[in-house]
């Protein structure tokens, strides 16, 4: 919030702008607004992800060999099939 406040306070609101900038900095409003925007974006993306998973996921499972257990007789890791 480093916007310059030029002019004479008698003709413009430069003194009010400076006071608002100080208060916004004191309350850390920029960080709070950025955090709220990030939370909102994350919620929208998670909702979209849930919708797409419900639409495209099937109950089928593909067996994928685990690279650390290749050659052993342990069961392979199961991953869901995305069709």
C-alpha positions in Angstrom: 0.0 0.0 0.0 2.5 2.5 -1.1 0.2 4.7 -3.2 1.4 8.3 -3.3 -0.9 11.0 -1.8 -0.1 14.2 -3.7 -1.8 17.6 -3.5 -3.0 19.9 -0.8 -5.3 18.4 1.8 -7.5 21.5 1.6 -8.5 20.6 -2.0 -8.1 16.8 -2.1 -8.5 13.9 0.2 -4.8 13.2 0.4 -4.8 13.5 4.2 -7.7 10.9 4.4 -5.9 8.6 2.0 -2.8 8.7 4.2 -4.8 7.9 7.3 -6.6 5.1 5.6 -3.2 3.6 4.4 -1.8 3.8 8.0 -4.9 2.1 9.4 -4.9 -0.6 6.7 -1.2 -1.3 7.4 -1.8 -1.4 11.2 -4.7 -3.9 10.8 -2.7 -5.9 8.2 -5.7 -5.8 5.9 -3.8 -6.6 2.7 -2.6 -9.9 4.1 -6.1 -10.7 5.4 -7.7 -10.0 2.1 -5.1 -12.1 0.3 -5.7 -15.0 2.7 -9.4 -14.8 2.2 -9.0 -14.8 -1.5 -6.8 -17.9 -1.3 -9.3 -19.7 0.9 -12.1 -18.8 -1.5 -10.1 -20.1 -4.5 -9.2 -23.3 -2.7 -12.9 -24.0 -1.7 -14.0 -23.4 -5.3 -11.3 -25.7 -6.7 -12.0 -28.4 -4.1 -15.7 -28.2 -5.0 -14.9 -28.6 -8.7 -12.6 -31.5 -7.9 -15.3 -33.3 -6.0 -17.8 -32.7 -8.9 -15.3 -34.0 -11.5 -14.4 -37.0 -9.3 -18.1 -37.9 -8.9 -18.6 -37.6 -12.6 -15.6 -39.5 -13.9 -14.5 -42.0 -11.2 -15.6 -45.6 -11.4 -15.6 -48.3 -8.8 -13.0 -50.2 -10.8 -9.5 -50.5 -9.4 -6.3 -51.1 -11.3 -3.5 -53.0 -9.6 -0.2 -51.0 -9.9 3.1 -52.7 -8.9 4.9 -50.8 -6.2 8.5 -50.1 -7.3 10.0 -50.9 -3.9 8.3 -54.3 -3.7 8.9 -55.5 -7.3 9.7 -59.2 -7.3 8.2 -59.8 -3.9 5.0 -61.7 -3.2 3.3 -58.8 -1.5 0.0 -57.4 -2.9 0.4 -54.5 -5.3 -0.8 -51.1 -4.4 -4.4 -50.5 -5.6 -5.3 -47.3 -7.4 -8.7 -46.3 -8.6 -9.4 -46.4 -12.3 -10.1 -43.0 -13.9 -12.0 -43.5 -17.1 
